[in-house]
């Protein structure tokens, strides 16, 4: 879903066939970075974790030479973009699944906006603090559900302490850093309780699932209670 939504925003802002300069902050194993490189874009992955750097390099090694040439891996923290890149270097900046591990997100976001060219797209994927009680509540974990009303802190499925963000606060931050919000989506409205390791559906069933998630992710009030929020700001946008 995030890939579809990202492509939708890119198509709305840039001519078809234009080779874009993309920065993926915290790319992990490179799902989005490699996908965009396969689409013809020049992608830089900025990753602080040496284990993830190696995983990304391993995944990249399996790609054809033409795709490998379009991907650059930089070992570094997203909070230090100014040390690695000049202002206006990128057309698209992805920061997916990163903010939940950053205690103070505003400086990071300001740095990401700084390296965006005018008209560039900043894509954020965050945990939704306004729906933080949904997963434990639907699972019958009442203590955790009640605690979620009072704090954006939570423990994720692999036992790591993290924090969630609110749409209202991020909207204000994006406006303040010169990349105002242009579109937002809910992600994992219906599928957040799917058990880890369960085989995904395929074929027609998968298409129906994606159609339902896509519709809910852009429709009120459903998107407001999604597990994740996907926000897209535009540098200098109105």
C-alpha positions as CSV (number, residue, x, y, z in Angstrom):
1,X,0.0,0.0,0.0
2,X,2.8,2.4,0.9
3,X,4.4,1.8,-2.5
4,X,1.1,2.5,-4.3
5,X,0.6,5.7,-2.3
6,X,4.2,6.9,-2.9
7,X,3.9,6.3,-6.6
8,X,0.6,8.2,-6.7
9,X,2.3,11.2,-5.1
10,X,5.3,11.0,-7.4
11,X,3.1,10.8,-10.5
12,X,1.2,13.9,-9.3
13,X,4.4,16.0,-9.0
14,X,6.8,14.9,-11.7
15,X,6.6,14.2,-15.4
16,X,6.4,10.5,-16.5
17,X,9.8,9.1,-17.3
18,X,11.8,11.6,-15.3
19,X,14.7,10.0,-13.4
20,X,14.4,11.3,-9.9
21,X,17.0,11.6,-7.1
22,X,15.7,9.7,-4.1
23,X,16.9,9.5,-0.6
24,X,15.7,6.6,1.5
25,X,16.4,7.2,5.2
26,X,16.6,4.0,7.1
27,X,16.0,1.7,4.1
28,X,16.4,-1.5,6.0
29,X,16.7,-4.4,3.5
30,X,15.9,-2.0,0.7
31,X,12.3,-2.8,-0.3
32,X,11.4,0.7,-1.4
33,X,15.0,1.7,-2.5
34,X,15.3,-1.3,-4.8
35,X,11.8,-0.9,-6.1
36,X,12.4,2.7,-7.1
37,X,15.8,1.9,-8.6
38,X,14.1,-0.8,-10.7
39,X,11.8,2.0,-11.9
40,X,14.8,3.9,-13.2
41,X,15.5,6.4,-10.4
42,X,18.8,7.2,-8.7
43,X,18.5,6.1,-5.1
44,X,20.7,6.8,-2.0
45,X,20.1,4.8,1.1
46,X,21.1,6.4,4.4
47,X,21.4,3.7,7.1
48,X,23.0,3.9,10.5
49,X,22.8,0.2,11.4
50,X,25.8,-1.8,10.1
51,X,23.7,-5.0,10.1
52,X,21.1,-3.3,7.9
53,X,23.8,-1.9,5.6
54,X,25.1,-5.4,5.0
55,X,21.5,-6.7,4.4
56,X,20.9,-4.0,1.9
57,X,24.2,-4.7,0.2
58,X,23.4,-8.4,0.0
59,X,19.9,-7.6,-1.5
60,X,21.5,-5.2,-4.0
61,X,24.1,-7.8,-5.1
62,X,21.3,-9.9,-6.4
63,X,20.1,-7.1,-8.8
64,X,21.3,-6.6,-12.4
65,X,24.3,-4.3,-12.9
66,X,22.1,-1.5,-14.2
67,X,20.1,-1.4,-11.1
68,X,23.2,-1.7,-8.8
69,X,24.7,1.3,-10.5
70,X,21.6,3.4,-9.5
71,X,21.9,2.7,-5.8
72,X,24.3,4.3,-3.4
73,X,24.6,3.3,0.2
74,X,25.7,5.8,2.8
75,X,26.4,4.8,6.4
76,X,24.9,7.5,8.6
77,X,22.1,8.8,10.7
78,X,19.1,10.6,9.3
79,X,19.6,13.3,11.8
80,X,22.9,14.2,10.1
81,X,21.8,14.7,6.5
82,X,23.6,18.1,6.5
83,X,26.9,16.4,7.0
84,X,26.3,14.2,3.9
85,X,24.2,16.1,1.4
86,X,23.9,19.7,0.1
87,X,20.6,21.5,0.3
88,X,18.2,20.6,-2.5
89,X,20.0,17.4,-3.4
90,X,16.9,15.2,-3.7
91,X,13.5,15.2,-5.5
92,X,12.0,12.6,-3.1
93,X,12.9,11.7,0.5
94,X,11.5,8.6,2.1
95,X,11.5,8.2,5.9
96,X,9.4,5.1,6.5
97,X,9.3,3.4,9.9
98,X,12.0,5.6,11.4
99,X,10.3,8.3,13.5
100,X,9.0,5.9,16.0
101,X,12.6,5.3,17.2
102,X,13.5,9.0,17.4
103,X,12.7,10.8,20.6
104,X,12.7,14.3,19.1
105,X,11.6,14.1,15.5
106,X,11.5,17.8,14.6
107,X,15.2,18.3,14.0
108,X,15.3,15.1,11.8
109,X,12.4,16.3,9.7
110,X,13.9,19.8,9.3
111,X,17.1,18.2,8.0
112,X,15.1,16.1,5.5
113,X,13.2,19.1,4.3
114,X,16.5,20.9,3.8
115,X,17.9,18.4,1.3
116,X,14.7,18.4,-0.7
117,X,14.6,20.4,-3.9
118,X,11.7,22.8,-4.4
119,X,8.6,20.8,-5.3
120,X,10.2,17.7,-3.8
121,X,8.1,15.1,-2.0
122,X,8.8,14.1,1.7
123,X,7.1,10.8,2.5
124,X,6.7,9.7,6.1
125,X,5.4,6.4,7.5
126,X,4.7,6.6,11.3
127,X,2.8,4.8,14.0
128,X,-0.5,6.5,14.6
129,X,-0.7,7.8,18.2
130,X,-4.4,8.5,17.8
131,X,-5.1,4.8,17.3
132,X,-2.5,3.4,19.6
133,X,-5.2,1.6,21.8
134,X,-6.8,-0.2,18.8
135,X,-4.4,-3.2,18.6
136,X,-4.3,-4.1,22.3
137,X,-8.0,-3.3,22.7
138,X,-9.1,-5.6,19.9
139,X,-6.8,-8.2,21.3
140,X,-8.3,-7.9,24.8
141,X,-5.2,-6.5,26.4
142,X,-7.1,-3.9,28.4
143,X,-4.2,-2.6,30.5
144,X,-2.1,-1.8,27.5
145,X,-5.1,-0.3,25.7
146,X,-5.8,2.0,28.7
147,X,-2.2,3.1,28.9
148,X,-2.2,4.0,25.2
149,X,-4.7,6.8,25.8
150,X,-2.3,8.6,28.0
151,X,1.1,8.1,26.3
152,X,2.5,7.8,22.8
153,X,5.1,5.3,24.0
154,X,4.6,1.6,23.2
155,X,6.5,-1.7,22.8
156,X,6.5,-3.0,19.3
157,X,6.0,-6.6,18.2
158,X,9.7,-7.5,18.5
159,X,9.9,-6.0,22.0
160,X,11.6,-2.7,21.2
161,X,10.5,0.5,22.9
162,X,9.1,3.0,20.5
163,X,6.8,6.0,20.2
164,X,3.9,7.1,18.0
165,X,3.0,10.4,16.3
166,X,-0.2,12.4,15.9
167,X,-1.4,13.6,12.6
168,X,-2.1,17.1,13.9
169,X,1.4,17.5,15.4
170,X,3.1,16.3,12.2
171,X,1.0,18.5,10.0
172,X,2.1,21.5,12.0
173,X,5.8,20.4,11.9
174,X,5.6,19.9,8.1
175,X,4.2,23.4,7.7
176,X,6.9,24.8,9.9
177,X,9.8,23.3,7.9
178,X,8.5,24.4,4.6
179,X,7.1,21.1,3.3
180,X,3.4,21.4,4.1
181,X,1.2,18.3,4.1
182,X,-0.4,17.6,0.7
183,X,-1.9,14.1,1.3
184,X,-2.2,11.5,4.0
185,X,-3.3,7.9,4.1
186,X,-4.1,5.3,6.7
187,X,-2.1,2.0,6.4
188,X,-3.2,-1.3,7.9
189,X,-6.7,-0.4,8.8
190,X,-8.1,-3.9,8.6
191,X,-5.0,-6.1,8.7
192,X,-3.1,-4.8,11.7
193,X,-4.0,-7.9,13.7
194,X,-2.8,-10.4,11.2
195,X,-0.4,-12.8,13.0
196,X,3.3,-12.5,12.4
197,X,4.6,-15.2,10.0
198,X,1.1,-16.0,8.6
199,X,1.3,-16.6,4.9
200,X,-0.1,-13.7,2.9
201,X,-3.1,-14.2,0.7
202,X,-2.6,-14.5,-3.0
203,X,-4.3,-14.0,-6.3
204,X,-7.9,-12.7,-6.3
205,X,-8.0,-12.7,-2.4
206,X,-5.0,-10.5,-2.2
207,X,-6.4,-8.1,-4.7
208,X,-9.6,-7.8,-2.7
209,X,-7.7,-7.2,0.5
210,X,-5.6,-4.5,-1.2
211,X,-8.7,-2.9,-2.7
212,X,-10.3,-2.8,0.8
213,X,-7.2,-1.4,2.5
214,X,-6.7,1.2,-0.3
215,X,-10.3,2.4,0.0
216,X,-10.2,2.5,3.8
217,X,-6.8,4.2,3.8
218,X,-8.1,7.2,2.0
219,X,-11.6,7.4,3.5
220,X,-12.8,9.0,6.7
221,X,-13.3,7.9,9.5
222,X,-11.5,4.7,8.7
223,X,-8.0,6.1,7.9
224,X,-7.9,7.9,11.3
225,X,-7.8,4.6,13.2
226,X,-5.2,2.9,11.0
227,X,-2.2,1.4,12.7
228,X,0.2,3.6,10.6
229,X,-0.1,6.9,8.9
230,X,1.5,7.8,5.6
231,X,2.0,11.5,5.2
232,X,3.3,13.3,2.1
233,X,4.6,16.9,2.2
234,X,5.9,19.0,-0.6
235,X,8.8,21.4,-0.3
236,X,7.4,24.8,-0.9
237,X,3.9,23.3,-1.5
238,X,0.7,25.3,-0.9
